[in-house]
Amino acid sequence: MGKYTTQVKQKETVRVRGVHPVMKGLGCFIMILLPVLSYGVAMLLVNYGIGQRWPIPVEWLGTPQFHPWLWKARGLASIFRFLQTQTNLYANVVFALGVWVVIGGFMAIFFGYLYRFLGPSEYGPMDVPPIRAKVKRYKR
């Protein structure tokens, strides 16, 4: 036995760290509900923009057209048929991406402030706060 070793072994504490249920709900919102919400808002914005004569490119409006080569894939033909029934699909998708980025940015700012106020402290119990003394620069 060495001088600094102990005979008694301590049991290792097993920490079970799972994802907090609130974070699971936020993940569900961000992954599923936010794209659906942004697409719905985009549809409203495109229809409002057409009525108010916003400068939306003409190529984005109307039903989408697909290359005949894509119709040869049997499994994708039903998806293409559904997509061709959607009017202003390109404009809706572009506006949805824009709305998604804007809402995601606001959520990031909101949760950043929320974490700042409700999150753990900046320093742990073993940390020493920074020195507040002013130090003069060394001159020869």
N, C-alpha and C positions, 0 to 999 in steps of 0.2 A: 504494500500500500504506500502510495506517495504521501507526502506531507499535507498536500492541499486537497486531497480527494476525500469524499464522504462515502460512508458505507450505505447510507440510506438513499435509495433512488426515488425521485419524485415522479409521480404519475404525470404523463403528458395530458394537458387539458385539451380536449378536442373542441374546437370552436366550429360550430355549424354556422356558416355564413350563407344565407340564402338571399335572394332578391326580395326586397320589401314589397308587400302587396300593392302599395300605392304606386311604386315604380312600375310594376307590371301593368297597372291600369293606364299609366301615362304612356307606356310603350304601345299598348293596344290603341290608344288614341292617336298616337303619332303615326303608327304603321297602317292602321285601317281607316279610322274615321277622318283623319286629316286629309288624305287624298280624295275621299268621297266628298267631303265638305268643300274642298277647294274646287273640285270639278263642278259641283252644283252651283257654287258662286260664280265660276267661270261661265257657265251656261247663261246665268242671269246677266252677267256683264256683257257677254257677246250680243245677246238679244237687245239689251239696252243700248249698246254701242251702235248696232245697226240702225236702230230707230233714231238715234241722235246724230247719225252720220259721222261716227268716229273714223279716223283713217286706218281701218283694218284692211290689209291687203286682200284683193279680190281672190287670189289663189287659195286663201284659207277658207273661203266661204263655199257653201254648197256641199254636196256629198263627195266623199273621197273616191278616187278611181285607182284601181290596182292593175298592175301589169298582168297580161294574160298568162304569163309563165307561173305566177303565184297561184292561179286557180287550179293548177294541175295537182297540187298537194290536196289529197282527199280530206284529210283531217282538218285542214285550215279553211276549207271552202265555207263551212258553216260560220266560222268566225268572220270571214271576209264579207259574207252576206249580211251579217248583223251590223258590221261596221259601215257598210254602204247605206244602211237605213238611217244612220246618224247624220243629221244636217250640221254643217259648220264644225265638223269634227276636228279639223286642224286648228281652227281658231280656238275652240274649246280647250284643246290640249295645251296650246301655248299659254292661254290665259290661266288655265289651271296650274301650270308650272309656276307662273308668276305669283299667283295667289298663294300657292304652297310655300314658296320661298319667303314671301312677306309674313305669312302667319307663323312659319317656323322661326323667322328672325325675332318676331315679337315674343314668341314662346321662349326662345333662348335668353332674351334679355330679362323677361319676367322670372324665369327659373334661376337665372344668375343672381338677381337681387334677392329672391326668396332664399336661396342657399346662403347668401351672404348674411342675411338676418337670422335665419333659423338653423343654419348648419353648425358644425363644430367650431370651436374657437380656433383662432389662428395659431396659437401656441398650445402645446400639450403640457401636462404636469411636469415633465422633465426638461422642458425648454426654458432657456433664459431669454427674457425680452431683450431687444436690441439696446445698445448703449445710446443714451441721449446726450452724451457730452460732445461738445464741439472740439474738434481736434485741429490745431493750427498746422499748416503745411510746413514741413521741415525746410529751412533755408540755410545755406552755408554761410 
